[in-house]
Amino acid sequence: MRSEPPDGYCVTPSHIRSPLQLVCTVASPIPLLMLVTVVALRHGFPTPTHSLVKMAGLSLLVLNVAGFGSKKRWMFSGPALLLITLIAVCLLGLSRVASFPAVGWTISCAGLFASLVNLMAVGSRLGPLRATSLLVLGLALGAYAESMYWRSGGEHLILYPEAVLGGLVHADVLQQTAIVNMIDTYGVASTGLDGLVPLKYHNGSLWVAQSLRQLCEFRALDFIAFGYGLLLVPLYVAGAFACAATLRVVVQREKESSPPLSYWIACVLAVVGLFPFAVDPNHWNFNQGILNSDSYLFAFGLSMWLIAIAATFYLPLQGRTQTFSLAGKLGFSMGSPAALALVGFVKISQAYLLLSLLLYLCWRVKWLRVWPALLGVTLSLLVFATQMHTEVGAVAAKFAPFRFDRIHPEWVPYFFIVYFLWAWLFLFLWARVRNVRNLADMLRTIHSGESLPVELVFVVVIAGVLPYLLMDFYSPAWKYFTEFHGIFAAVSIAAFIPRIELSDLAATLRNGQISLAQCFGLILAIAVCGHLFMTTEGSMYRMVKSIGEVRAAIAGAPLLEWRSQLLKINRTPSRWDPTVEARKNVLQCLENLGHEQLELRRTSAVYIPKTDRLYWDMRQVGIGATPFIAPAESGMAMISGLPEFEDIGWAATGWGYPQYKLPSSPEPPVDQTREALTKARQSGFRFLWVLKGWSAAGCDLEKIAL
């Protein structure tokens, strides 16, 4: 990859089809494993098995179309075809066609068929033993990724709907479910806490969630809690492998029958990370943060596939005599802003980082200074500025330069060395591969453009660290800017790493010709393998622990007895704690409202007086979560549903709360039905449902016409 197109041999999009089929084979077991995990660990509780099967099939379709890409045209290459399929499925889910169950089953069957075709192609080319090893690798990655996604203490839980009753959840899933329900009922992205205040935040992942849950017939809370991950997790894992494979084709400029063992090891480390998750005060394990946020996870997956598309776009431009075709001109001038808008709609911080790469490329690479590229950059800047104006306001932040309160002060001197370790490792590997031994060699490569891959990695580092140094987000949200460099540098390492096979290592050991450096590398590799195993085992432990904790909370037992409750997983819980039972009845009242006709729900709102202590005392471990329960369960907006002062805390800086006027001091609980009626009438609602609690006679629910 150079600043000017090199002479000589050029690779084509046909060269990436073979490695992408291998990537599809690795990724395909992940949604199937997650399906089995959810069904098995939710034993004894209502589980939407048919919906989960549809979602797994849909995920297989999106992943495996990458193996059927065009061999000639970049716009129909594997990465582009995946993105086209994902967009088409999402648009289908938002249309009226999604109401037919047969559509979801057809997509699911198509996904299963595509995965089998890819598996047969890989098996015939590599043989059954190597194909099986790819499937085993996929299962191992799936075990790690799913257990990090559904771990104890995380945002997502397999028993999330039941964990709400025990007060064990954080606010994210409930808030996202409330927004999805507002999109479904009113067509507006809002938290629905006090009327329909539009959420000034990137919510593209939630529009996609609404689309896919309709296709697969999920309840919103179930989909966000344990259904969405069946697509997002494998999309992210496959994106890292596919991006590395595509960049490797560009860098190596040769057709490999299959990527080497060194490539697979580097990609696994990119997904799992170099550092353990437990006791990580300096946030060195990036993947726990990525796998903890749906929008972040989705944006990372999209970014990886978009970089793969960009690399495929670059392939036909390598010859010095070749110029932009009409498709290339349209792709750069219109595709760049469209792709940036898509990513920004999902995660604005990720759009900022991709825009930084695009701007640097157009400044650094001479042959990109043509009108299609400049037009694309200009439109991309306008798109980003528009999104910044419309999507900022739901999360608090302030200008606070050089405040290192995010990490312990004693670690500040080492932070920029260890936190950006992936970038330094890539720099050292690239220098070794390109025979860069001193500063003069480095200046030579910068002048020739050979250093462009390293420059791009450090552009992401600098672009990400600037918000960290200058802004205070009142939360670990700074990681949304600083973690992308790790994945980008890791896939770049996989692209540049020399070909190393087990047979070569074994021969060197037998001959006694192994060097001391190679011995140290082998010892380090063994330690890293131990880290991968222990990290995966630890994440699986935390996921299983979350199941036991929820069962203990439901039974009214201490959370420390989660092991004994886990032994009863094959039984339906026979005893519920009385408080949990009462909460369940209240939530059932709200859920029944969600079963009303759509026409009625669109003209209705819900009010729960603060005197209904059964609802408002349903506090969770995540502060600020309680108000989201009602719109998440009922599918209707609330009136005067803001949290009580005692339940706000630092939640006031996020989850859309900065858009509301929150209580500034404790207030006695009072019934303000009359004021709620006035506010609902002014907001344009025709009916107000007032839920005052639960009694032996049933729901104390009143429907008032306005």
Buried (B, 14 or more C-beta within 10 A) or exposed (E): BBBEBBEEEBBBBBBBBBBBBBBBBBBBBBBBBBBBBBBEBBEBBEBBEBBBBBBBBBBBBBBBBBBBBBEEBBBBBBBBBBBEBBEEBBEBBBEEEBEEEEBBBBBBBBBBBBBEBBBEBBBEBBEEEBBEBBBEBBBBBBBBBBBBBBBBEBBBBBBBBBBBBBBBBBBBBBBBBBBBBBBBBBEBBBBBBBBBBBBBBBBBBBBBBBBBBBBBBBBBBBBBBBBBBBBBBBBBBBBBBBBBBBBBBBBBBEEBEBBBBBBBBBBBBBBBBBBBBEEBEBBBBBBBBBBBBBBBBBBBBBBBBBBBBBBBBBBBBBBEEEEBEEBBBBBBBBBBBBBBBBBBBBBBBBBBBBBBBBBBBBEBBEBBEBEBBBBBBEBBBEBBEEBEEBBEBBBBBEEEEEEEEBBEEEEEEEBEEEBBBBBBBBBEBBBEEBEBEEEEBBEBBBEEBBBBBBBBBBBBBEBBBBBBEEBBBBBEBBBBBBBBBBBBBBBBBBBBBEEBEEEEBEEBEEEEEBEEEEEEBBEEEEEBEEBBEEBBEBBBEBBBBBBBBBBBBBBBBEBEBBEEBBEBBEEEBEEBBEBBBBBBBBBEBBBEBBEBEEEBBBBBBBBBBBBBEBBBBBBBEBBBBBBBBBBBBBBBBBBBBBBBEEBBEEBBBBBBBBBBEBEEEEEEEEBBBEEBBEBBEEBEBEBBBBBBBBEEEEBBBEEBEB
